[in-house]
Amino acid sequence: MPMLALTFASAVCVGLVLARIISTGNLRYCFLVWNLFLAWLPLVFALLAQETFERQGAWSWRLALLGGIWLLFFPNAPYIFTDLSHLTARFAAHFWVDLMLILSCALTGLVLGFVSLYLVQGIVLRASGAMLSWLFVAGVAALSGFGVWLGRFLRFNSWDVVFRPVELYRGIGSGASEPLRPAASFAFAALFALFLFITYVMLYALTQLRRLPATAPPPVPEGAKPANRRVALAVGATSE
C-alpha cells in the first residue's frame, strides 16, 4: 500500500506539472519532475539494502555500500521544499497554483525519503538496538540539513562527492570564509535538520497506531456473576 500510494502521488504530481506546462506554455517547473525522480532513489537503495540484510542477516560490504549510496541521495527527497524559493513576484498570477504544485511534489518527496529512512532505521534497529537506531535518525537528519544547504546555496549535487570532490571541498571552504555566511548557513542547516527530525518522529508515531475494533462486545450487566461475565465476553468475541 505505501508503494502504491507513493506511485499514485508521484503520477499526480507529474500530471500537475504537465498540466501547468500545457496551460501556460512555460517549461519553468519541469525541474520538479527531475527532483521527484531523485527523491525516489533513496527508497530504491533502501529496499535493496533491506533485501541484502534479510538475505545475509548481518553487516557486509554490500550493505555498507548500499547504505552509503542511500545516505548520499537521501537529501534529495526533502530538498524539494527549498523549491519554494522559485515563487517570485514575476509569477504572481499563478502564485497559489504554483504553491500547491510545489507543495504537492515536496510532500511526496518528503514521504518517499521518510519511508526509506524507516526501512534503514529498521535495519539499524535489528542490528544495534533502539537507542542507536534513533541516534542514527538524528545523525541522518543533521547530515541531510547540511546536504540540502549544499544543494540549494552552493548548487552541488549528490554525485559531486564522487565526480567533483575538489570543487566541493573548495565550495564549502569559500562559503565558510565569507563574512556572516557561517552563521546563516549553520542556522539554515540546523533548522532544516530539526524540521526533518520532528516531522519524521510524528510520521513514525502514526505507524504505531493500531486499528480499533469495528464493533464492541455487548455490555455485561453489572450484577452478572463472574461465570456469566466470561460467557458474555466470549460471545462478544465470537460475534466479532
N, C-alpha and C positions, 0 to 999 in steps of 0.2 A: 503493500500500500504506500509506504513512503516514496518508493521509486516511481510508482505510477503518478502520485500526486506531484512530485517534483518534475517529472516529464511533462505532465499536463501544464503546470505553471510555466515551465520554460517555453513550451509551444505557444501558450497565450502571449507571453512577453514578446516572442519573436513576431507573432502575428500583429501585436500592437505597434511594434516598430515599423513593420512593413506597411501597416495602415497609415501611419503618420507620413511615411515617405510618399505613398501614393496620393494622399490628400493634400500635401503641401508641396510636393515636388522637390523636397530638400532632403539630402542624404546626411544631415547633421548628426543624427543619432544612430547611425549604423554601428558605431563602436560599441553600443550596448550588446549587440549580438555577439561580438567577439569577446567582450568581457564576461558574458554569460557562459560562453564556451569554456573560458579559462576557469570559471567558477565550478564547472563540472569536473575538472581534472583532479582536484583533491579527493573527491568522492570515489573516482575510479581507482586512484592509488590506495585509498583506504580499504576499498573492497579487495584489492589484490593483496594488501598486507594482511587483512583478516583471513583470507583464504590460505595464505602462506603459514600463518600462525596456527590455524586449525589443522593443517596437514602435518606440520613439523612439531607443534606443541612446545616450542622453545625458541629462544633468540637465535638468529642466524644472520649471516652476512646479507642474504637476500632480503630478510625482513628489515634489517637496518637500512639497506639501500632504498627500499620502498618507503620506509618511514622518513628518510631524509628528503626524498623527492616530494613526498606528501607535504612535509613542512615547508619546502621551498615554494610550492604552489598554493599553499593554504591562504596566504594573504589576498590572493586574487578573488576569493569568494566574498569577503566583506568589503573589498575595495570599491565595489560599485556604488556604495553610499557616498563616496567622495565625488562621484559624477554629478552630484547636485550642484557642484560649482559651475556647471555649464548653463545653469539657469541664469540668464542675464536680462537686462532691460531691453536688449535688442529684440527679444522674442516675447515681449510682454503679452501679445495677443494669444500666445499659446502657453502661457506660464503654467496654468493649473493642469492643463492636459499633459504638458511635459513633466510636471512634478509627479503626477500619478504614474506616468510611464516609467520614470527613473526609479521611483519608489517600488513599483512592482518588480522591476528587474533586481533592485537592490535586496528586497526581501527574499526573493527566490535564491539569489546568490548567497545570502546570509544563512538560510536554512540548509542549502547544499553544503556549505562549509561546516555547519554545526552537526549535520548528520555524519560527515566524515570524521569530525572530531570525536563524536560519540563512539564511533567504531574503534578509532585508535585508542581512545581512553579505555575502552573495554579490554583491549589487548594489554595495556599497561596495568589495568586493574587485576587481571588474571595472573599476570607475571610478577607484579611487585606489590600489590595491595592497594587499598582505597586511598590512603594518605598520599602515596607517591603519585597515584593517578590524578588527584586534584592539584598537586604541585605541578604535574605535567601540564594540566589545562591552564594553570596560571602562567606558566612559562611560555606556552604557545600563544596565549593572548598578548603577553608582553612583546614577544618577537614579532607577532603579526602587526601590532601597533607601529613598531619601528619599520616593518616592511611596507606597510601602507604609506607611511611618510616618505620612504624612499621612492615609491612609485608615483605618488601624487606630486611631490615637490621637486624631486631630483630626476624624475622621469626614467627610472630604471625598471627593468622587467625581471621576473624571476630567473630567467635563463641567463641574465647578465652575470650572475655569480660564477657561471662556468665560462661564458664566451667573452665577457668584458670585466674580468676581476680587477685589472689595474685601474680602469676608468671608474669602477665602483668605489674602489678604495680612495681614489683622489676626490671623487664627488663627495663622499662622506667627510673627508678631511677638510675640503674647502667650505662645505656647508657648516661645519662645526667652528671654523675660524672666523666666519663673518660676525660682525657686531650684532648683538641682540638675537641672532639666529638660534644659538643653542637653547636658550630659554623657551622660545616659541616652539622649537622642534620637540623638545622634551615634553612640553605641555600637551601638544597635539598627540604625540605617540602614547603618552601615559593615559590621557583621557580616552583615546580610541581603544586602548587595551582594556581599560576599565569598562567601557561600553560593551566590548566583546565578552568579557568575563561575566558581567551581570546578566546580559541577555542569554548567554549560554546556561547559566545557573537556572534562570527562570524556565527556559525551554526544557532543560534536563528534569526539572521538577515535574513538568507535565507528563514525562514518560513514566513517572512513578504512580500516576493515578490508576485506580482500579475501577473497573466497571461495576456500577451499583446494580443490585438485583432488580429485574424488571418488575417483579411482584413481591410483596411482603407476605410472610406466613400469616395465617388467620390469627386474630387475637385470642389469647388464652384467658379464660375467666380468672379473676383474682382469687376466687375461693377454690379453684381446682386443686386437686391433690397432686403431689409430685408425679405419680404414675400417669395421671391423666394429662398433666402438662407435657410429659415426654411424648405421649401419644399424639397430642395436638401439634407439637413441634415436628414430629416425624411426618405427620400428614401434610403439614405446610411444606416441608422439604420435598415430599413426593410430588405435591401439586406443582412445584416449580419445574 
